[in-house]
Amino acid sequence: MSLNIIDRHQLILNKLEENGYVTVNELSKEFKVSLVTIRKDLKQLEEKNLLFRSHGKAIPANPYIKEHPVNIKEKLHTEEKNKIAIAAAKTLEPHDSIIIASGTSVIEFARHITPIENLTVLTASLNTALILAEHKEIDVMQLGGIIRPSSSSVVGSIAEKMLSEFTFTKLFLGVDGIDLEFGLTTTSSMEASLNKEMIKAAQKIIVLADSSKFNKKGFGKICGIDEVDQIITDSGIDSKTKNKLMELGVELTIV
């Protein structure tokens, strides 16, 4: 007995919740219906905002990120960002020379930094520079360049050229999306370009990202997962993503 449309839709949603994705080909074979029928099913479910179609498959939600101003983003996932920031501050060591990129996670990190011996900080974030400038014991360097009002940070060739003149022990990087296949992304191509130069200048790459950033994509690719040394995130990370990151050799710190 063939399944009716209501039963098919429910089974599709069940499989999506269980596996994280479904494919048109597999559903067609399992339900013994045409590819056209499955595509119609997925289109109807997408119209109800129950899934997102992508290249012959469906996933639970749209992975592409829209840019929001930093003052709006600061109000999201505040508890998680606070815990991540505390953990990140504990990684600092005497004589560290670090880069702090841009974004709300790294701004929160800056708030938790306490002076340690010979700490030097270079940052693209205007807010981060102002926060750390209150500590006379910390040498703070502000990157120059074009200001992005949405992130209160600088981008552009001037900033990239300045980075090439130094070497750093650690980079603390905030991102808009982490996709295990595509890598780390941000909503701005210019910011992604600057982040790439930051990676070249640093010995250790530490990503600060709350769990909502996983399985998301921004417009500009920063790097692949293989270039990341450590990710500090919260306990909302799903087990599949956690296991995959560990398989890839990323040091994972969960707070």
C-alpha positions as CSV (number, residue, x, y, z in Angstrom):
1,M,0.0,0.0,0.0
2,S,1.5,3.4,-1.1
3,L,1.9,6.2,1.3
4,N,-0.4,9.2,1.0
5,I,1.0,12.8,0.9
6,I,0.4,13.4,4.6
7,D,2.2,10.3,5.6
8,R,5.1,11.0,3.2
9,H,5.5,14.5,4.6
10,Q,5.6,13.3,8.2
11,L,8.1,10.6,7.4
12,I,10.3,13.1,5.6
13,L,10.3,15.4,8.6
14,N,11.1,12.5,10.9
15,K,14.0,11.4,8.8
16,L,15.2,15.0,8.6
17,E,15.2,15.3,12.4
18,E,17.0,12.0,12.8
19,N,19.7,12.3,10.2
20,G,20.1,16.1,9.7
21,Y,19.3,15.8,6.0
22,V,17.4,13.8,3.4
23,T,18.1,13.3,-0.3
24,V,15.7,13.2,-3.2
25,N,17.1,9.9,-4.6
26,E,16.9,8.0,-1.3
27,L,13.3,9.2,-0.5
28,S,12.2,8.3,-4.0
29,K,13.5,4.7,-3.7
30,E,12.2,4.3,-0.1
31,F,8.7,5.6,-0.8
32,K,8.6,4.0,-4.3
33,V,7.5,7.3,-5.9
34,S,9.0,9.4,-8.7
35,L,11.7,12.0,-8.2
36,V,9.2,14.6,-9.4
37,T,6.8,13.6,-6.6
38,I,9.6,13.9,-3.9
39,R,10.7,17.3,-5.2
40,K,7.1,18.5,-5.0
41,D,6.9,17.2,-1.4
42,L,10.0,19.0,-0.5
43,K,8.9,22.2,-2.2
44,Q,5.6,22.1,-0.2
45,L,7.4,21.6,3.0
46,E,9.8,24.4,2.3
47,E,6.9,26.7,1.6
48,K,5.7,26.0,5.1
49,N,9.2,26.8,6.4
50,L,9.7,23.2,7.6
51,L,12.9,22.6,5.7
52,F,15.4,24.1,3.2
53,R,16.1,22.6,-0.2
54,S,19.7,22.4,-1.5
55,H,21.2,20.5,-4.4
56,G,19.1,17.3,-4.5
57,K,18.6,17.2,-0.7
58,A,16.9,19.0,2.1
59,I,18.2,20.2,5.4
60,P,16.4,21.5,8.5
61,A,16.9,25.3,8.0
62,N,18.4,27.8,5.6
63,P,22.2,27.7,6.3
64,Y,22.9,31.1,4.7
65,I,23.4,34.0,7.1
66,K,22.1,37.6,6.8
67,E,24.3,40.3,8.2
68,H,23.1,42.1,11.3
69,P,24.7,45.2,13.0
70,V,27.0,44.4,15.9
71,N,24.7,46.1,18.5
72,I,22.0,43.6,17.5
73,K,24.3,40.6,17.5
74,E,25.6,41.5,21.0
75,K,22.2,40.7,22.4
76,L,22.1,37.2,21.0
77,H,23.4,34.1,22.9
78,T,24.9,36.4,25.6
79,E,25.3,33.7,28.2
80,E,27.1,31.4,25.8
81,K,29.4,34.1,24.6
82,N,30.3,35.0,28.2
83,K,31.3,31.5,29.0
84,I,33.3,31.2,25.8
85,A,35.1,34.5,26.5
86,I,36.1,33.3,30.0
87,A,37.6,30.1,28.5
88,A,39.4,32.0,25.8
89,A,41.0,34.4,28.4
90,K,42.4,31.4,30.2
91,T,44.5,30.5,27.1
92,L,46.6,33.6,27.4
93,E,50.2,33.3,28.5
94,P,52.9,35.7,29.5
95,H,54.7,37.3,26.5
96,D,51.7,36.5,24.1
97,S,51.3,38.7,21.1
98,I,47.8,38.2,19.9
99,I,45.4,39.2,17.1
100,I,41.8,39.8,18.0
101,A,39.6,39.9,14.9
102,S,36.1,41.4,14.9
103,G,32.6,40.3,16.0
104,T,30.6,40.1,19.3
105,S,32.3,37.0,20.6
106,V,35.8,38.6,20.5
107,I,34.5,41.8,22.0
108,E,33.2,39.8,25.0
109,F,36.6,38.0,25.1
110,A,38.3,41.5,25.4
111,R,36.1,42.3,28.4
112,H,37.6,39.3,30.2
113,I,41.2,39.9,29.5
114,T,43.3,40.9,32.5
115,P,46.8,42.2,32.2
116,I,49.5,39.5,32.0
117,E,53.2,40.0,31.5
118,N,54.1,41.6,28.2
119,L,50.8,41.1,26.5
120,T,50.5,42.7,23.1
121,V,47.2,42.9,21.2
122,L,46.5,43.9,17.6
123,T,42.8,44.2,16.7
124,A,40.6,45.1,13.8
125,S,37.7,45.8,16.2
126,L,37.3,49.4,17.4
127,N,35.3,48.3,20.4
128,T,37.9,45.8,21.4
129,A,40.7,48.5,21.2
130,L,38.7,50.8,23.4
131,I,38.0,48.1,26.0
132,L,41.7,47.1,26.2
133,A,43.0,50.6,26.1
134,E,41.8,50.9,29.7
135,H,44.6,48.6,30.8
136,K,47.9,50.5,30.8
137,E,49.8,47.2,31.1
138,I,48.6,45.9,27.7
139,D,50.1,47.2,24.5
140,V,47.2,47.8,22.1
141,M,47.6,48.2,18.4
142,Q,44.6,49.3,16.2
143,L,44.6,48.2,12.6
144,G,44.0,51.0,10.1
145,G,41.7,50.8,7.1
146,I,38.1,51.2,5.9
147,I,35.6,51.1,8.8
148,R,32.7,48.7,8.4
149,P,29.8,50.4,10.4
150,S,27.9,47.1,10.8
151,S,30.8,45.4,12.7
152,S,32.6,48.5,14.1
153,S,35.8,47.1,12.6
154,V,38.3,47.9,9.9
155,V,38.9,46.0,6.6
156,G,40.9,46.7,3.4
157,S,44.4,46.7,1.9
158,I,45.9,49.0,4.5
159,A,44.9,46.6,7.3
160,E,46.2,43.6,5.4
161,K,49.5,45.3,4.6
162,M,50.0,46.2,8.3
163,L,49.5,42.6,9.3
164,S,52.3,41.4,7.0
165,E,54.8,43.4,9.1
166,F,54.3,41.3,12.3
167,T,54.0,37.8,13.7
168,F,51.8,36.7,16.5
169,T,51.4,33.7,18.9
170,K,47.6,33.5,18.7
171,L,44.6,34.6,16.6
172,F,41.2,34.9,18.3
173,L,38.7,34.7,15.5
174,G,35.0,35.3,15.5
175,V,33.0,33.8,12.5
176,D,29.4,34.0,11.2
177,G,29.3,30.4,10.0
178,I,31.1,27.0,10.4
179,D,30.3,24.4,7.8
180,L,32.3,21.1,8.1
181,E,32.7,20.8,4.4
182,F,32.9,24.5,3.3
183,G,34.8,25.8,6.3
184,L,34.7,29.1,8.2
185,T,32.8,32.0,6.7
186,T,31.7,35.6,7.3
187,T,29.1,37.8,5.7
188,S,31.7,40.2,4.2
189,S,34.2,39.3,1.5
190,M,36.5,42.1,2.6
191,E,36.4,40.8,6.2
192,A,37.1,37.3,5.0
193,S,40.1,38.6,3.1
194,L,41.5,40.3,6.2
195,N,40.9,37.2,8.3
196,K,43.0,35.2,5.8
197,E,45.9,37.5,6.3
198,M,45.4,37.2,10.1
199,I,45.7,33.5,9.8
200,K,49.0,33.8,7.9
201,A,50.4,36.0,10.6
202,A,49.5,33.8,13.6
203,Q,51.0,30.6,15.0
204,K,47.8,29.3,16.6
205,I,44.2,29.9,15.3
206,I,41.5,29.9,18.0
207,V,37.9,30.3,16.9
208,L,35.3,31.7,19.3
209,A,31.8,30.6,18.2
210,D,28.6,29.8,20.0
211,S,26.8,26.7,18.8
212,S,24.3,28.5,16.7
213,K,27.2,29.2,14.2
214,F,27.6,25.5,13.2
215,N,26.1,24.3,9.9
216,K,25.8,27.9,8.7
217,K,27.4,29.6,5.8
218,G,28.3,33.3,5.1
219,F,29.1,34.9,1.8
220,G,32.9,35.1,2.3
221,K,35.0,32.0,2.9
222,I,37.8,32.5,5.5
223,C,39.5,29.1,5.5
224,G,38.9,25.4,5.8
225,I,38.5,23.5,9.0
226,D,42.0,22.0,8.6
227,E,43.5,25.4,9.3
228,V,41.9,25.8,12.7
229,D,43.8,24.7,15.8
230,Q,41.1,25.2,18.4
231,I,37.4,26.0,18.6
232,I,35.8,27.2,21.9
233,T,32.0,26.8,21.9
234,D,29.1,26.0,24.2
235,S,27.3,22.8,25.1
236,G,24.7,23.3,22.4
237,I,26.9,21.8,19.8
238,D,25.4,18.6,18.3
239,S,27.2,15.3,18.8
240,K,27.7,14.7,15.1
241,T,29.5,18.0,14.6
242,K,31.5,17.5,17.8
243,N,32.7,14.0,16.7
244,K,33.6,15.2,13.2
245,L,35.6,18.1,14.5
246,M,37.5,15.8,16.8
247,E,38.1,13.4,13.9
248,L,39.6,16.3,12.0
249,G,42.1,16.9,14.8
250,V,40.6,20.2,16.0
251,E,41.0,20.9,19.7
252,L,37.5,21.4,20.9
253,T,36.7,23.3,24.2
254,I,33.1,23.1,25.3
255,V,31.9,25.4,28.0
